[in-house]
Amino acid sequence: MIATNATQQESSGETRLAYILGVPLADNVVRQWPQMGEIVRTRRLIADVEGNFPGLTLEVGRRLQLNDVVVVEWTANYGDGRLYRNVTIGELQNGKAARVTDYWGEPTDTPEWRRPMTDKLDMPGDGIWPDAEHLGHH
């Protein structure tokens, strides 16, 4: 297994998704969003969708690769100050992402009933789950 931190990787300028995954996208890549029941096909259409979020900032906290699978934990802000914690799974063919599935969620407060049973997760701003100050445009 290979673990890398995205701050070591520069954006290729191709798409945000290529930056997140740390690998180029295949021309016919398929990207799935199960929460929305959506799929977008081709690198060009992925770039077109991404272009509709000019205020988006993001940063990768951790990227893990095992053979032809890349799993990335990353944080995004769509420009409204709310941070979304995301996981992206990329399936590679010939070193390029051919199929990608994204899961994301906005952090919420711990329910009152659960607080006595849990501890607070240490989340330094420059760690796996970056804070707003450590996000950038990619």
ABEGO torsion letter per residue (X at the ends): XBBBBAAABBBAGABAAAAAAGBBBBAABBBBBAAAGBBBBEAAAAAAAAAABAABBBBBABBBBBEABBBBBBBBBAGAGBBBBBBBBBBBBGGBBABBBBBBBBBBBBBAAAAAABBBBBBBAABABBBAAABBBX
